[in-house]
Amino acid sequence: MTSTQSERGGAIAAAVEAFVRAEVAPYEFDPRCGSHGPSGDLVTELREKAREAGLMTPHILDNGEHLSHCDTALVLRAAGLSPLGPVAVNVMAPDEGNMFLLGKTASDEQKRRFLAPIISGEARSAFFMTEPAAGGGAGSDPSLLKTTAIRDGNHWILNGRKAFITGAQGAQVGIIMARTEEGASLFLANLPDPAIRTERVLDTIDSSMPGGHAIVAIENLRLAADQMLGAPGEGFRLAQIRLAPARLTHCMRWLGACTRAHEIAVDYACRRKAFGKAIVDHEGVGFMLADNLIDLKQCELMIDWCASVLDAGEPGTVESSMTKVAVSEALMRVADRCVQVMGGTGVSGDTIVEQVFREVRAFRIYDGPSEVHRWSLAKKVKRDWVSSHSAPEENAP
């Protein structure tokens, strides 16, 4: 732990780590783990074990209080030690980010109706924002939002298509972004609903999130006025509340996954012998594992830094962009080295290393590709330069 993390957070994280290693990891090769994530019955089984252990949704306390972001980093890293860990203890995306958003912005009635079932682990949720590229819809640029919401008395009628919607298949709660006259707005929906139709679940490189990633058609979905989150036109502002923390929790979970992959690679390198000695003693292998230690520590420090910014009440938009790029790319290097160290075993399904490699490769795209974050940061560089050069000449350095 660091000075910004509490004994309470450390104790919860230790309990989660012990549970994930002992109770969850044995399920990693269960046939119910498919290409579109663990099946519904496997999720139910794992969550029942988490309830029995008192570890369901461990980052949210019984009084509804969230752990600090710094403490959450400890807990989610521990959960991420298995690809199934975040699912088992209910800290997986998109549920974790949706719980944070609803906890901050939903009315009491909306919390009772939509948030409580997610926190209890009885319901999964989905965030419907991204749209198909073919229609010119919202992707990394949400201002391109095409899905519409038309007022009809005391209701709204929504129409549009969404793409790459994580967990839509099998979700019970949906948060939908649609364009009203006032601008982008967020709506809450009970699922399934016949007006929300899954066109197909995409075959993607990753496979850890229940329900996979779907293309969805929304056709004349009727929602009551009290199912709007916030006010009309507040969609982008509310989404920002979710954005930076959810981006950071991705980093936390995948840091745990790559820590475990590194452990497996180290064990392999210390046991496997070639050319008269353990392969870890060959510099070509040992140096890769040393570089892993460096990258893992840098990721940990970046995450803790960004978490401390959020805990200080700052938006953390810039910091989370920097962290997301740095961590996703460093963890890609870690996962790649683990595969390389293990050779043929590394590309096989005999360990989770191959899956972690696939998951982390997707991470460089999810929650904003590295290039979009760099573009955003480059704009800040220019803004800061312009600001520093707009002072009168006599004040210039």
C-alpha positions as CSV (number, residue, x, y, z in Angstrom):
1,M,0.0,0.0,0.0
2,T,1.0,3.7,-0.5
3,S,0.3,6.6,1.8
4,T,-2.9,7.3,-0.2
5,Q,-4.3,3.8,0.4
6,S,-6.0,2.7,3.6
7,E,-5.8,-0.3,5.8
8,R,-9.4,-1.0,5.0
9,G,-8.8,-1.0,1.3
10,G,-5.7,-3.2,1.8
11,A,-7.7,-5.7,3.8
12,I,-10.5,-5.9,1.2
13,A,-8.0,-6.3,-1.6
14,A,-6.2,-9.1,0.3
15,A,-9.5,-10.9,0.8
16,V,-10.4,-10.5,-2.9
17,E,-6.9,-11.8,-4.0
18,A,-7.2,-14.9,-1.8
19,F,-10.7,-15.6,-3.1
20,V,-9.7,-15.1,-6.8
21,R,-6.7,-17.3,-6.5
22,A,-8.4,-20.1,-4.6
23,E,-12.0,-20.1,-5.8
24,V,-12.1,-18.3,-9.1
25,A,-8.9,-19.3,-10.9
26,P,-10.0,-23.0,-11.1
27,Y,-12.9,-22.0,-13.3
28,E,-10.6,-20.5,-16.0
29,F,-10.8,-23.6,-18.2
30,D,-14.5,-24.2,-17.6
31,P,-16.2,-25.0,-20.9
32,R,-18.8,-22.3,-20.1
33,C,-16.1,-19.7,-20.8
34,G,-16.9,-19.0,-24.5
35,S,-15.8,-16.6,-27.2
36,H,-18.5,-14.1,-26.0
37,G,-17.5,-14.3,-22.4
38,P,-18.6,-16.6,-19.5
39,S,-22.1,-17.9,-19.7
40,G,-24.9,-16.6,-17.6
41,D,-25.0,-19.7,-15.4
42,L,-21.3,-19.5,-14.8
43,V,-21.6,-15.9,-13.8
44,T,-24.4,-16.8,-11.4
45,E,-22.3,-19.6,-9.9
46,L,-19.2,-17.5,-9.4
47,R,-21.2,-14.6,-7.9
48,E,-22.9,-17.0,-5.4
49,K,-19.4,-18.0,-4.2
50,A,-18.5,-14.3,-3.9
51,R,-21.7,-13.6,-1.8
52,E,-20.8,-16.5,0.5
53,A,-17.3,-15.0,0.9
54,G,-18.8,-11.6,1.6
55,L,-17.0,-10.2,-1.4
56,M,-19.9,-9.2,-3.8
57,T,-19.2,-5.7,-5.2
58,P,-16.4,-5.2,-2.6
59,H,-15.6,-1.6,-3.7
60,I,-19.0,-0.4,-2.6
61,L,-19.7,-0.6,1.1
62,D,-23.0,-1.6,2.8
63,N,-23.9,2.1,3.3
64,G,-23.5,2.8,-0.4
65,E,-20.2,4.6,0.0
66,H,-17.5,3.9,-2.6
67,L,-14.0,3.2,-1.6
68,S,-11.6,5.9,-2.6
69,H,-10.1,5.5,-6.1
70,C,-6.8,4.7,-4.6
71,D,-8.3,1.9,-2.5
72,T,-10.3,0.7,-5.5
73,A,-7.1,0.3,-7.4
74,L,-5.9,-2.2,-4.8
75,V,-9.2,-4.1,-5.0
76,L,-9.6,-4.2,-8.7
77,R,-6.0,-5.2,-9.3
78,A,-6.6,-8.1,-7.0
79,A,-9.9,-9.0,-8.8
80,G,-8.1,-8.9,-12.2
81,L,-5.6,-11.6,-11.3
82,S,-8.0,-13.9,-13.1
83,P,-10.0,-13.0,-16.2
84,L,-13.0,-14.3,-14.3
85,G,-12.2,-12.4,-11.1
86,P,-13.9,-9.1,-12.0
87,V,-17.0,-10.9,-13.1
88,A,-17.1,-13.0,-10.0
89,V,-16.9,-10.1,-7.5
90,N,-18.9,-7.7,-9.7
91,V,-16.3,-5.1,-10.6
92,M,-16.2,-5.8,-14.4
93,A,-16.9,-3.3,-17.1
94,P,-19.4,-1.9,-18.0
95,D,-21.2,-2.6,-14.7
96,E,-18.5,-1.0,-12.5
97,G,-18.6,2.3,-14.5
98,N,-22.4,2.2,-14.7
99,M,-22.7,1.8,-10.9
100,F,-20.4,4.8,-10.4
101,L,-22.4,6.9,-12.8
102,L,-25.8,6.0,-11.4
103,G,-24.5,6.4,-7.8
104,K,-23.4,10.0,-8.6
105,T,-26.4,11.1,-10.8
106,A,-29.5,9.0,-10.5
107,S,-32.6,10.0,-8.5
108,D,-33.5,7.9,-5.4
109,E,-36.2,6.1,-7.4
110,Q,-33.8,5.4,-10.3
111,K,-31.2,4.1,-7.8
112,R,-33.8,1.7,-6.3
113,R,-35.0,0.6,-9.7
114,F,-31.8,0.4,-11.8
115,L,-28.8,0.7,-9.5
116,A,-29.6,-1.6,-6.6
117,P,-29.9,-4.8,-8.8
118,I,-26.5,-4.1,-10.4
119,I,-24.8,-3.6,-7.0
120,S,-26.3,-6.8,-5.7
121,G,-24.9,-8.7,-8.6
122,E,-28.4,-9.9,-9.6
123,A,-28.4,-7.8,-12.8
124,R,-25.8,-6.9,-15.5
125,S,-25.9,-3.6,-17.4
126,A,-24.8,-2.1,-20.7
127,F,-23.9,1.4,-21.8
128,F,-25.3,2.2,-25.3
129,M,-23.3,5.0,-26.8
130,T,-21.1,3.8,-29.7
131,E,-22.7,3.5,-33.1
132,P,-21.9,1.7,-36.4
133,A,-19.1,3.4,-38.4
134,A,-21.0,2.7,-41.6
135,G,-23.7,5.2,-40.7
136,G,-21.3,7.8,-39.6
137,G,-22.4,7.4,-36.0
138,A,-20.8,8.1,-32.7
139,G,-17.5,6.3,-31.9
140,S,-14.5,8.0,-30.5
141,D,-16.3,11.3,-31.5
142,P,-19.7,11.2,-29.6
143,S,-20.7,14.5,-31.3
144,L,-21.6,12.3,-34.3
145,L,-24.5,10.8,-32.3
146,K,-27.3,9.6,-34.6
147,T,-29.7,7.8,-32.3
148,T,-32.7,10.1,-31.6
149,A,-35.1,10.6,-28.8
150,I,-38.4,12.4,-29.6
151,R,-40.7,13.7,-26.9
152,D,-44.2,12.1,-27.0
153,G,-46.2,13.5,-24.1
154,N,-44.8,12.1,-20.9
155,H,-42.6,9.7,-22.8
156,W,-39.6,9.6,-25.1
157,I,-39.4,7.5,-28.3
158,L,-35.9,6.3,-29.2
159,N,-34.6,5.1,-32.5
160,G,-31.2,4.2,-33.8
161,R,-28.4,1.6,-34.0
162,K,-25.6,1.0,-31.6
163,A,-22.4,-1.0,-32.0
164,F,-19.8,-2.7,-29.8
165,I,-22.2,-2.6,-26.9
166,T,-20.5,-4.7,-24.2
167,G,-22.8,-7.0,-22.3
168,A,-26.0,-6.0,-24.1
169,Q,-26.8,-9.7,-24.6
170,G,-28.2,-10.8,-21.2
171,A,-28.2,-7.4,-19.6
172,Q,-31.1,-6.3,-17.4
173,V,-30.3,-2.6,-17.3
174,G,-29.4,-0.3,-20.2
175,I,-28.0,3.3,-20.2
176,I,-28.7,4.7,-23.6
177,M,-27.3,7.9,-25.1
178,A,-29.6,9.6,-27.7
179,R,-30.0,13.0,-29.3
180,T,-32.8,15.2,-28.2
181,E,-33.6,18.8,-29.3
182,E,-31.5,20.0,-26.3
183,G,-28.6,17.8,-27.2
184,A,-27.2,14.4,-26.2
185,S,-29.2,12.9,-23.3
186,L,-29.0,9.7,-21.2
187,F,-31.9,7.3,-20.7
188,L,-32.4,4.3,-18.4
189,A,-34.1,1.1,-19.7
190,N,-35.2,-2.2,-18.3
191,L,-33.9,-5.1,-20.4
192,P,-34.8,-7.1,-22.3
193,D,-37.2,-5.0,-24.3
194,P,-38.7,-6.0,-27.7
195,A,-37.8,-2.6,-29.0
196,I,-34.1,-3.3,-28.5
197,R,-33.0,-6.0,-30.8
198,T,-29.6,-7.6,-31.0
199,E,-28.6,-7.9,-34.6
200,R,-25.5,-9.9,-33.9
201,V,-22.8,-10.4,-31.3
202,L,-19.4,-9.7,-32.8
203,D,-16.6,-12.2,-32.8
204,T,-13.8,-10.1,-31.2
205,I,-10.3,-10.8,-30.0
206,D,-11.2,-10.6,-26.3
207,S,-13.5,-13.0,-24.4
208,S,-13.7,-12.0,-20.8
209,M,-16.8,-9.8,-20.6
210,P,-20.2,-11.6,-20.3
211,G,-22.4,-11.1,-23.3
212,G,-19.6,-10.1,-25.6
213,H,-20.0,-7.0,-27.8
214,A,-23.2,-6.5,-29.8
215,I,-24.6,-4.5,-32.7
216,V,-28.1,-3.5,-31.5
217,A,-31.1,-1.9,-33.3
218,I,-33.4,0.4,-31.2
219,E,-36.8,0.7,-32.9
220,N,-39.5,2.9,-31.3
221,L,-38.4,2.3,-27.8
222,R,-40.8,4.1,-25.5
223,L,-39.5,5.3,-22.2
224,A,-41.2,7.3,-19.5
225,A,-40.0,10.8,-18.7
226,D,-38.7,9.7,-15.3
227,Q,-36.3,7.3,-17.1
228,M,-34.1,10.1,-18.3
229,L,-30.9,10.4,-16.3
230,G,-30.5,14.1,-15.4
231,A,-32.1,16.7,-17.7
232,P,-32.4,16.9,-21.5
233,G,-29.1,17.8,-23.1
234,E,-26.9,16.7,-20.2
235,G,-25.8,13.5,-21.7
236,F,-22.2,14.5,-22.5
237,R,-21.7,16.2,-19.1
238,L,-23.0,13.1,-17.3
239,A,-21.0,10.7,-19.4
240,Q,-17.8,12.7,-18.4
241,I,-18.6,11.7,-14.7
242,R,-18.2,8.1,-15.7
243,L,-15.5,8.4,-18.3
244,A,-12.3,9.1,-16.4
245,P,-12.9,6.7,-13.4
246,A,-14.1,3.9,-15.7
247,R,-11.1,4.4,-18.0
248,L,-8.9,4.1,-14.9
249,T,-10.6,1.0,-13.6
250,H,-9.8,-0.8,-16.9
251,C,-6.2,-0.1,-16.1
252,M,-6.5,-1.5,-12.6
253,R,-8.1,-4.8,-13.7
254,W,-5.7,-5.4,-16.6
255,L,-2.7,-4.6,-14.4
256,G,-3.9,-7.5,-12.2
257,A,-4.2,-9.8,-15.3
258,C,-0.7,-9.0,-16.5
259,T,0.7,-9.4,-13.0
260,R,-0.7,-13.0,-13.1
261,A,0.6,-13.6,-16.6
262,H,4.1,-12.5,-15.4
263,E,3.9,-14.9,-12.5
264,I,3.1,-17.7,-14.9
265,A,5.9,-16.8,-17.2
266,V,8.4,-16.5,-14.3
267,D,7.4,-20.0,-13.1
268,Y,7.8,-21.4,-16.6
269,A,11.2,-19.7,-17.1
270,C,12.5,-21.0,-13.7
271,R,11.4,-24.6,-14.4
272,R,12.1,-24.9,-18.1
273,K,15.7,-25.9,-18.9
274,A,17.5,-25.4,-22.2
275,F,21.2,-25.4,-23.2
276,G,22.2,-26.7,-19.8
277,K,20.4,-24.3,-17.5
278,A,17.0,-22.8,-16.6
279,I,15.9,-20.4,-19.4
280,V,15.6,-17.6,-16.8
281,D,19.4,-17.7,-16.6
282,H,19.7,-16.9,-20.3
283,E,19.9,-13.1,-20.6
284,G,17.5,-13.1,-23.5
285,V,14.8,-14.5,-21.2
286,G,15.8,-13.0,-17.9
287,F,16.0,-9.5,-19.3
288,M,12.5,-9.7,-20.7
289,L,11.2,-10.6,-17.2
290,A,13.2,-7.8,-15.7
291,D,11.6,-5.4,-18.2
292,N,8.2,-6.7,-17.1
293,L,9.0,-5.7,-13.5
294,I,9.8,-2.2,-14.7
295,D,6.6,-1.8,-16.8
296,L,4.4,-3.3,-14.1
297,K,5.7,-0.9,-11.5
298,Q,5.4,2.1,-13.8
299,C,1.7,1.0,-14.5
300,E,1.0,0.8,-10.8
301,L,2.5,4.2,-10.1
302,M,0.6,5.8,-13.0
303,I,-2.7,4.3,-11.8
304,D,-2.1,5.5,-8.2
305,W,-1.2,9.0,-9.4
306,C,-4.4,9.3,-11.5
307,A,-6.5,7.8,-8.7
308,S,-5.1,10.4,-6.3
309,V,-6.1,13.2,-8.7
310,L,-9.7,11.8,-8.8
311,D,-9.7,11.5,-5.0
312,A,-8.8,15.1,-4.8
313,G,-12.0,16.0,-6.6
314,E,-10.5,16.9,-9.9
315,P,-12.0,15.7,-13.2
316,G,-8.9,13.8,-14.1
317,T,-9.6,13.9,-17.8
318,V,-6.1,14.7,-18.9
319,E,-4.5,12.4,-16.3
320,S,-6.7,9.5,-17.2
321,S,-5.9,9.9,-20.9
322,M,-2.2,9.8,-20.1
323,T,-2.6,6.9,-17.8
324,K,-4.8,4.9,-20.2
325,V,-2.2,5.3,-23.0
326,A,0.8,4.6,-20.8
327,V,-0.7,1.6,-19.0
328,S,-2.4,-0.1,-22.0
329,E,0.8,0.1,-24.0
330,A,3.1,-1.0,-21.2
331,L,0.8,-3.9,-20.4
332,M,0.8,-4.9,-24.0
333,R,4.6,-5.2,-23.8
334,V,4.3,-7.2,-20.6
335,A,1.8,-9.7,-22.1
336,D,3.8,-10.0,-25.3
337,R,7.0,-10.8,-23.4
338,C,5.1,-13.4,-21.3
339,V,4.0,-15.1,-24.5
340,Q,7.6,-14.9,-25.9
341,V,9.2,-16.3,-22.8
342,M,6.9,-19.3,-22.8
343,G,7.3,-20.0,-26.5
344,G,4.8,-22.5,-27.9
345,T,3.1,-22.9,-24.5
346,G,2.6,-19.1,-24.5
347,V,0.5,-19.2,-27.7
348,S,-1.5,-22.2,-26.5
349,G,-4.6,-22.3,-24.3
350,D,-2.7,-24.3,-21.6
351,T,-2.4,-21.2,-19.5
352,I,-4.3,-17.9,-19.4
353,V,-1.3,-16.0,-20.8
354,E,-2.6,-16.3,-24.3
355,Q,-6.0,-14.9,-23.2
356,V,-4.4,-12.0,-21.3
357,F,-2.5,-11.1,-24.4
358,R,-5.7,-11.0,-26.4
359,E,-7.5,-9.0,-23.7
360,V,-4.8,-6.4,-23.4
361,R,-4.5,-5.9,-27.1
362,A,-8.2,-4.9,-27.2
363,F,-7.5,-2.6,-24.2
364,R,-5.5,-0.3,-26.5
365,I,-8.8,0.4,-28.4
366,Y,-11.5,0.2,-25.8
367,D,-12.3,3.4,-23.9
368,G,-10.6,5.4,-26.6
369,P,-7.7,4.3,-28.9
370,S,-4.3,5.5,-27.9
371,E,-4.2,7.7,-30.9
372,V,-7.4,9.6,-29.9
373,H,-6.0,10.2,-26.4
374,R,-2.7,11.4,-27.9
375,W,-4.6,13.8,-30.2
376,S,-6.5,15.1,-27.2
377,L,-3.3,15.6,-25.2
378,A,-1.6,17.3,-28.2
379,K,-4.5,19.8,-28.3
380,K,-3.8,20.5,-24.6
381,V,-0.1,21.0,-25.4
382,K,-1.1,23.7,-28.0
383,R,-3.7,25.3,-25.7
384,D,-1.1,25.6,-22.9
385,W,1.4,27.1,-25.3
386,V,-1.1,29.6,-26.6
387,S,-2.1,30.5,-23.0
388,S,1.5,31.0,-21.9
389,H,2.3,33.2,-24.9
390,S,-0.8,35.4,-24.7
391,A,0.6,37.5,-21.7
392,P,1.9,41.0,-22.4
393,E,5.5,41.0,-23.6
394,E,6.7,42.7,-20.4
395,N,5.5,39.7,-18.4
396,A,7.2,37.2,-20.7
397,P,10.1,35.2,-19.3
